[in-house]
């Protein structure tokens, strides 16, 4: 679970950097990956 949380935070920080730099395509890709990690975190917590 710790690895998932670290990956989520990494993608979150990179998404913020992409947004600040105006790289919208990369920003949306990072948001999709953040969403996937968030779903996995909820699944692990539920079990």
N, C-alpha and C positions, 0 to 999 in steps of 0.2 A: 504494500500500500504506500509505503514511503517513496518508492520509485515513481509511482503514478503521480503522487503529489508534487514531487520535484519536477517531473516532466510537464505537468500542468502549469506550474509557476514559470518554468522556462518559456513555454509557449506564450504565456500571458505577457511576460516582459518583452518577448520578441514582437508580439502583436502591437504592443504600445509603441515600440520603436518604429515599426513599419508605418503605423498611423501618423506618427510625428514626421516621418520622412516623406509622407504622401504616396507610399507604395501600396495602393489600394488592393491590387491583386494578391500580393503576399500577405497583406493584413487579413483579407477574407479567408485565405488558406489557413492562416494561423488560428483564426476563430473557429474554423471547422475542426481543426485538430484539438483545440481546447475543449470543444463540445464533446468530442469522442473521449477524451481523458476524464471529463466530468461524469459522463455516463458510466465509465468503468469504475470510477471512485464510488458512485452511488451503489453500483452493483456489488462491489466488494463490501461496502458498509452494511448492505442489506443482508448479506449472507454471513 
